[in-house]
């Protein structure tokens, strides 16, 4: 970890920057971070940390035999930054065979969905689940793949 003192924002007051090695961030483990405390007549105050949104995993896949029930699934929504605990998020889906069972929250949470394979022909189906959060410019997506396989043909012994 490293520290540095100087007038970073040009307001005439000393600011403090603190490097944090191996800090885990939404972008990855051990990414590192820099925390800046802004100086003022009242002393040092923390600079706001921009909000970041991550959804994990970014893809899910399941195979079911035609006519069988498809399992439900979920992904973890993580929001970091200043006021992350009060930041709302919501999710949307594109395909009719997907039902979002937990599609919004405040702060970090869980996106959950179910799949309805009834009436789907043998093949591969992909839905895009999109998660957005207030104050975060770029949405995150989860690609959900549902593979419908043919029912096995029973063997007839003569």
Backbone torsions as a table, in degrees:
resi	resn	phi	psi	omega
1	UNK	NA	145.2	-179.0
2	UNK	-133.7	152.9	175.9
3	UNK	-128.8	154.7	178.3
4	UNK	-147.6	141.2	-179.1
5	UNK	-120.3	134.9	178.7
6	UNK	176.2	175.4	179.8
7	UNK	-92.6	84.8	-174.5
8	UNK	-67.5	-40.6	-174.2
9	UNK	-98.7	5.0	173.9
10	UNK	71.3	24.1	-178.9
11	UNK	-96.9	4.5	178.6
12	UNK	89.9	-1.4	178.7
13	UNK	-114.7	144.1	179.6
14	UNK	-67.6	137.3	177.7
15	UNK	-114.6	159.1	-178.5
16	UNK	-124.5	125.1	175.9
17	UNK	-110.8	130.9	-178.6
18	UNK	-122.8	118.3	176.5
19	UNK	-84.9	133.1	-179.9
20	UNK	-118.8	103.1	-179.1
21	UNK	-69.8	145.1	173.8
22	UNK	61.5	23.5	176.5
23	UNK	-69.5	133.2	177.0
24	UNK	-82.0	126.3	179.8
25	UNK	-123.2	172.3	178.8
26	UNK	-58.7	-28.6	-179.3
27	UNK	-77.5	-13.3	178.1
28	UNK	156.4	166.0	179.0
29	UNK	-76.5	145.5	177.6
30	UNK	57.4	31.1	-177.6
31	UNK	-74.1	-30.6	-176.4
32	UNK	89.9	161.1	-179.1
33	UNK	-154.9	160.6	172.2
34	UNK	-126.9	123.2	176.0
35	UNK	-102.5	131.9	-178.5
36	UNK	-116.3	127.1	173.3
37	UNK	-106.3	120.6	-177.3
38	UNK	-87.4	134.0	178.7
39	UNK	-81.2	150.3	176.3
40	UNK	-153.4	179.2	177.5
41	UNK	-60.9	-26.6	-179.4
42	UNK	-87.7	-8.2	-178.5
43	UNK	122.1	-152.2	-178.9
44	UNK	-94.5	137.9	173.9
45	UNK	-131.5	149.2	-178.7
46	UNK	-72.1	135.2	173.8
47	UNK	-74.4	142.7	178.6
48	UNK	-61.4	140.2	176.7
49	UNK	-96.1	125.4	-179.4
50	UNK	-57.2	145.5	177.7
51	UNK	-70.7	143.6	175.7
52	UNK	-135.0	144.1	-178.3
53	UNK	-119.9	133.7	175.1
54	UNK	-136.9	144.9	176.0
55	UNK	-130.0	131.3	-176.5
56	UNK	-139.8	134.4	-2.3
57	UNK	-77.8	166.4	-178.8
58	UNK	-85.8	-7.5	179.1
59	UNK	-150.4	145.3	174.5
60	UNK	-132.7	150.3	180.0
61	UNK	-147.3	139.3	178.3
62	UNK	-145.9	147.0	175.5
63	UNK	-119.2	137.7	176.6
64	UNK	-137.3	151.6	175.8
65	UNK	-75.0	139.2	-179.5
66	UNK	-52.0	130.0	-179.4
67	UNK	93.7	-13.1	178.6
68	UNK	-88.8	161.4	178.0
69	UNK	-77.3	141.4	176.9
70	UNK	-94.0	142.6	-179.2
71	UNK	-74.1	158.2	173.4
72	UNK	-79.3	170.6	179.7
73	UNK	-153.0	175.2	179.6
74	UNK	-156.7	164.5	176.1
75	UNK	-141.5	152.6	-179.5
76	UNK	-92.4	129.4	176.6
77	UNK	-102.7	123.5	-179.7
78	UNK	-122.1	126.8	176.2
79	UNK	-117.8	128.1	177.5
80	UNK	-122.1	161.9	178.4
81	UNK	114.8	179.1	-179.2
82	UNK	-62.6	132.6	-179.0
83	UNK	65.2	24.6	-178.8
84	UNK	-61.3	-33.7	-176.6
85	UNK	-68.8	-20.2	-179.2
86	UNK	-110.0	9.9	-178.3
87	UNK	-87.3	121.4	179.1
88	UNK	-79.2	148.9	174.5
89	UNK	-134.8	158.2	176.9
90	UNK	-149.9	160.3	-177.3
91	UNK	-130.3	152.1	174.7
92	UNK	-130.7	162.0	177.0
93	UNK	-131.3	167.6	-176.9
94	UNK	-112.7	-29.9	-170.0
95	UNK	-102.2	147.9	-177.3
96	UNK	-71.2	-21.3	-179.1
97	UNK	-80.0	-5.4	178.3
98	UNK	-105.2	136.1	172.9
99	UNK	-123.8	123.7	176.9
100	UNK	-80.0	120.3	-178.9
101	UNK	-97.7	-19.1	172.6
102	UNK	-144.2	99.5	-169.2
103	UNK	-116.9	7.2	178.4
104	UNK	-159.3	163.8	178.8
105	UNK	-174.3	-177.9	176.3
106	UNK	-126.2	126.2	-172.9
107	UNK	75.0	-168.7	179.8
108	UNK	-65.6	152.0	-177.7
109	UNK	-170.6	-157.2	-176.8
110	UNK	-126.6	128.9	170.6
111	UNK	-92.1	125.0	-179.1
112	UNK	-128.7	148.3	179.9
113	UNK	-150.9	160.3	174.0
114	UNK	-121.6	160.5	-179.5
115	UNK	-121.4	138.4	177.1
116	UNK	-115.8	105.6	-177.9
117	UNK	-87.8	-1.0	-177.9
118	UNK	-58.6	127.3	176.3
119	UNK	81.7	-2.1	179.3
120	UNK	-82.0	136.1	178.1
121	UNK	-76.3	164.6	175.7
122	UNK	-58.5	132.4	-179.3
123	UNK	156.8	-172.9	-179.1
124	UNK	-114.9	130.6	-178.3
125	UNK	-123.1	136.8	-179.3
126	UNK	-128.4	130.8	174.1
127	UNK	-116.4	149.8	176.1
128	UNK	-111.2	116.9	176.3
129	UNK	-98.5	122.8	-175.5
130	UNK	-111.3	127.3	179.6
131	UNK	-111.3	129.6	176.4
132	UNK	-124.2	153.2	177.3
133	UNK	-135.6	140.3	178.3
134	UNK	-58.9	128.2	178.1
135	UNK	88.9	-0.5	177.8
136	UNK	-114.6	121.8	-173.7
137	UNK	-68.2	-43.7	-172.8
138	UNK	-98.8	122.6	174.5
139	UNK	-70.8	164.7	175.5
140	UNK	-119.1	151.1	-177.9
141	UNK	-125.8	153.7	170.5
142	UNK	-122.3	125.3	176.7
143	UNK	-93.6	119.8	-178.6
144	UNK	-108.9	118.0	-178.2
145	UNK	-108.4	128.6	177.9
146	UNK	-118.8	116.5	178.2
147	UNK	-105.0	124.8	176.7
148	UNK	-103.1	121.1	-179.4
149	UNK	-107.0	157.0	-180.0
150	UNK	-70.6	145.5	176.2
151	UNK	-67.4	140.3	179.7
152	UNK	-64.9	143.4	178.2
153	UNK	-85.0	125.0	-179.5
154	UNK	-68.3	144.9	178.4
155	UNK	-80.3	136.2	177.3
156	UNK	-107.3	123.8	178.5
157	UNK	-94.5	132.1	-178.7
158	UNK	-96.0	NA	NA
